[in-house]
């Protein structure tokens, strides 16, 4: 039986710590994720709370976190920017994910004697960057607006692609023992199609309903209730509830676009309160889940630390190669390119996905993923923080000695100011993606 007072004390405590960690992040650039992970470790080490009661509800917590992540990803995705400005960011995301999956799978087979397909799943889980950490790290760093836009869009794509690819691989691994590859492919295509269609139709229908209840103080809670029911309904119809939630959020976040596309005359838009309240919910989910990850961490084998370090180094190498390929023939300063290469922190999406193979699909061989991802998140954040520090320091040294190379920051800043004026005047689409993932 779960005791109420210790749980309430725990929730209140981590909310306050989470708020202080975010504040400290803004002031010192020490990522709040590190503090939350270490807090979970400390609570577990001191035995301040019964970890088993959280493990017992892990399937509910993971599904809830997945819904919140994907709904926010869709809600904050600017579809005009996705259509017009995303080719290079999508290319970067795709190349980086493919390389990450291949090299992580190779290391898994070589060092842990893991199945190749299972290694691909691990690579997909840790294949994307964390948006809030990247955005916070870039504050105060003089990178061009073009690079910021690419990184913003990449963070959108990486969460979506990693979740979709990872869940697809989980389903393949779970079905592999009883069906052929052809049957698996048909099932997966059907699953994705059902999720996309029902998600889009539900989103458009809810736009019409939300217009009539606009101003109601419980509009967000009602939307959240519909979102939960949508996820359950699609899952029960053998579709992808995760994809349906993403499509639902995409429609709500781009109401005017979809309404105009359907040639309907009603003027609709998403209530700002929904975005604000969902950001509050996302903060709680993010804070709790990172502390939870620290709580359930158990270092059963020291080789996992060595393996995680090797994986993180490999991810950094793949990041450097991916940026070079994606930025080929793009006019960009060396400083901007190096800063993009060191932006490789992993975050909430990886933490949540690491729980799903065992909890939702019964893949017992993936029980070590949680511990591995925990260490990779820590190492990747440390690597990124050090990378930003050294790249910035090197740039400051060049500036002090009067060095200017091709594509100097002075030229870049002049171009950025012009682009900013165009964006403000409406010539360029704005990209708004400020959420906890």
N, C-alpha and C positions, 0 to 999 in steps of 0.2 A: 504494500500500500504506500502511495506517495504522500509524504507529510507536507502540508501546505506551507508552514512557516519557513522551513529551510529553503524551499523552492522560491518563495516570494523574496526572501532575503537575498538569494543568489541572483534573481532577475534584477532586483533594484540595484544591487552592487555592480553588476556588469554594465548596466545602462549608464550609471555614473562614470565608471571607468572608461566605457566606450566614448562618452562625450569628452572626457578629459584627454583621452588618447588622440581624438581628432583634433582637439585644440592644440595639443602638443605637436602634432604632425605639422600644422600650419606654421607654428612658431619655429620649430627646430629641424623640420624635414625628417624626423625619425618616424618611419611608417607606423601608423597605428596598428596595422595588422600584426607586426612583430610583438607589440606590447600585449595584444589580446591573446595571441598564441602562447606567449610566455605566462600570461595570467592563468590560462587554462592548465598549463603544466604545473604551476605553483599550487593551484587549488587541488589538483589531483595528488601531488606529492605530499601535501599537508593533510590530506584526507578530510577536507572541510565539508565535503558533500558526497552523497552516495551516487557514484557515477552510473551504477547499474540502472537506475530509474530513467536516465536519459538514453542509455543504450536501448532500453526496452521500447522507447518511443522514437527511435532513430528513423524508421521508415516514414512516419508522419512528418518529422522535422525536415527530412531530405526532400520529400515531395513538396512541402510548403515553400522551402527555400527555392526549389526549382521553378515553381510557379511565379514567385515574386521576381526572380531574376529575369525570366523570359518576358513577363508582362512589362517590366520596366524597360527592357531592351527594345521591345516593340514600341512602347509609348514614347520613348525619347529618340527614335530613329526618324530623322528628317528624310522623307522619301524623295524629295527633290534633290537633296544632296547625294542620296544613295544612287539615284539615276544619273546625275550629271557629273558628280565629283568623285565617285567611288572606284573607278576602274583600277587606279594605281594602288589604293588602299586595299581593295579586294585581292589584287594580285599579290601584294605583300602578305596579307593574311593567309591566303591559300598556299603560297610557296612555303611560308614559315610553318604552317600546320603539317603539310606533307613531309617536309624535311624532318620536323620534330618527331612525327610518327615513325618514320623509317629509322632514324638514328636511335630513338628510345627503344624501339622494338629490337634492333640489332644488339644494343647493350643488354637488354633484358634476356635475350637468348644466350648471349655469351657469358654474362656474369651471374645470372640467376637461373639459367636453364629453363626459362619460361617459354611457353608456347608463343609462336610468332604472332598469331592473331591477338592474343592477350597482351602482348607487347605493343601492338598497334593501338589497342584500346588505352593503355597507359599513356602512350604518346598523344592521343587525342585529348585525354583528360587534362594534360598539362601543356597543351599546345598553344594556348592563347594568353594574351597579356591582360592585366587588370586595369581597367579604365580609371578608377578613382586614384590609384597609386600613381599611375603615369601622369594624370592631370596635376596632381599635387606636386609631384617631382618637377614638373615643368614650370611651376610658379616661380617667378624671379629669374628664370633662365631665358636668355634672349634668343630663342629659336624663331624661325620665320613662321608666319601665319599658315603658309602652305603645309609645313611639316606638322603644325598643330592640328590642322584639319585632317591630314592623313592619319595621324595617330588617334584622333577622335573617332574617325570612321573605322579604323582598324580595330579599336576596342569594341565597337558595335559588332562588326563582322566576326571577330574572334570568339566572343561569347556565344553567338548564335551558331557558328560553324562547329565549334568544339562540342557544344551540347548535342547538336543534330548528329554529327559524325559519331560521337561517343555512344549515344543511345542506340544508333543504328548498329554499331559493332556489338553492343551488349545483346541486342536482339538476335544478331547473327550467331554469336557464341552460344546463347541460350537455346537456339533452335537447331544448331548444327548437328546435334546428336541424333535427331529424329527425322530430318528432312534433307532434301537435296539442295544444291546451290540454286537451281532454277526456282524451286519452291520458295526458298528464302528470299530471293530477289523479288518475286511476285508479292510475297507477304509484305516486304519492306516498302515497295512502291505503293501498295494499297494503303498501308499504314500512314505514310507521309501524305498521300493524296487526300485521304479522309480528314486528316488533321488540318491541312491547308484549306480545303473547301469549307468545312464546318466552321473553322476559325474566322475566315473572311465573311461568310454569310452571317454568323452570329455577331461579328463586330459591326457590320452595316445595320443589322436589325437593332442592336443596342444603341446605336447613334440616334435612331429615330425615337426610341424610348427615352433616352437620356435628355433629349431636347424638351420633352414634355414634363420631366421632373426636375428640370434645371432650377437651382436655388433651394432645393430640398436639403436640409442639413445632413441627411443620411445617404446622399447620393453616392459617396465613395464606398461606404459599407455595402450598399446594395450592389454596386459594380463588382466589388470583391466577392460577394456571395455568388453572383452570376459566373464569375471567373472560376470559382471552385467547382460549381456544378458543370460548367463547360468541360473542365479537365476530366472530371469523373465520367461524364457522358461519353466523351470521345474515347477514353480508355476502354469503356465497356463496349463500344462498337468496334473494337479492334483497330482503332486509329491511334495517332500519336497525340496525346493530350498536351504534351510540351509544345508541339508545333502549332496546335490550335490556339494555345495561350499566346504564343508569339504573334500569330496573325491577328488575333483579337486586339492585342496591344498596338500593333502596327496600324490598324484601322482607326482606333481611337486617337492615336497620336497624330494621325494625318487625315482628320475628318473632312476638311475642306477638299482635299485632293480626291478622296474616294467619292464624295458627294458630287463633285464636278464631273468626275469620270463617268458616273452613272447618269449624268445629265439631269439631276434633280435640282429644283430651284430653291429648296429650303437652305437657309444659311445655318450651318452647324459648326461647332467647334468643341474641343474637349475642355471641360471645366478646369481652370487652373488649380482648384482645390484638390482635384483628383491627383494631379502631379505632385502637389505639395504633401498631401497626406501619404501618398504612396512612398515618397522619399523618406518620410518618418518611419513607416513600416520597414522599408529596406534597411534603414540604419539599425533598427533593432535586430532584424534577421541576420544582418552581416555581423554585428557585434556578438550576438549569441553564438552564431555558428563557428566563428573563429575560436572563441573560448571553448566551445564544445569540442572542436578538433583537438585542442590542447588537452582537454579532459580525457579523451579516449585514446590518446597517443600512448603506445607501449612499445618500447624498443626491444623486441624479442630477439633480434639478431643485429649485432653491430655492423654487419656487412651492408645493411640497408642504408646506413649513413654514408658509407663509401660509395655505394651505388648511386645514391641521391646526389652526391657531390659530382660524380662523373656525369650524371644526366644533366645537371645544371650547367656544367662546363660545355657539354655537347649542345645544349640549347642556346648558349651564348654564341657558339661557333655558327650554328645554323641561322641564328638571328643576323649575324654579320653578313653571311653569304646571301640570305634572303633580301636584305636591304640593298646590297650591291646589285643584285639582279633586278629588283623592282624599281630602283632609282636610275637604271641605265638610261643615259642620255637626258636625264632630267637636270635642269640648271638649278643646282643647289650647292650651298657652301659646304666645305669639308666639315665645319663645326656642326651644322645641321645633320649631316649624314652620320657622323660619329655619335651624336646625341640620340638619334633614332636607333642606332645599332645597340646601344646599351640599355634601351628601354625594353626590358624583358621580365618585369615582375609578374608573378602568378598570384591569383587572389581567390575570391569567393567561389567563382564558377568551378575552379579546379577542386576546391575543398568539398563542394557539394557533390560533384560528379564522382569523386573518389568513394563516396558512400554507397552509390546506387547499384554497382554490379552485384554486391552481396545482398543488399537489402531488398531491391526490387526484382532482381533476375536470378538470384540464387547461385551466382557464380562464385563458389567458395575459393577457387584459385586466386581470386582478386582480393582476398582478405588483407593482403599486405599493402594494397594500394594506399590506404588511409595513412599509414606511417610514412611511406615513401613520399607521398604528396606533401605531407606536413613538413618534412625536411626540405623538399624542393622549394616550397613557398618561401621558407626562411632564407635559404641560400640565394634564390633568385632576387629577392628584395635586397639582400646585402650586396650582391654583385651589381645591381642596378644603381644603388645608392653610391657605391664606390665609383662606378663608371661615370655618373653625373658629376661627381666631385672632381675626378681627374680630368675629364674632358673640359669642364668649365675652367679648371685651373690652368690647363694648357692654353686655352683660348685667351685667358687673361694675361698670361705670360707673353703671348704673341702680340696682344694689343699694346702692352706696355713697351715692347721693343719696336713698335711701329710697323709690325709685319702685316701685310695684306696679301692674301693669295687670290687665286681665281675664285669668283663667286663670293667676294668679301661680304661681311655682315652689313657694311655700309650700303652696298648696292641692294642687298637683300632687304634691309630695313626700309629703303626708299620704295622698293616694290611692294613691301608689306603695307606701307601707309596708303599706297594707291589702291591695293586690293581691299583694305579696310574701308576706304571711302566708297568703293564700289558696292561692298556688302551693305554698308549703311544706307546707300541710296536704293538698294533693292536690285542692283544689276547682278550681283552674285548671291547665290543661296546661302543662308546662314546655317551653320551646323551647331546644334545645341545638344550636348550630351553630357550632363553633369549628374551622374547617379552612382550609387554604390553597387558594384558588381563583385 
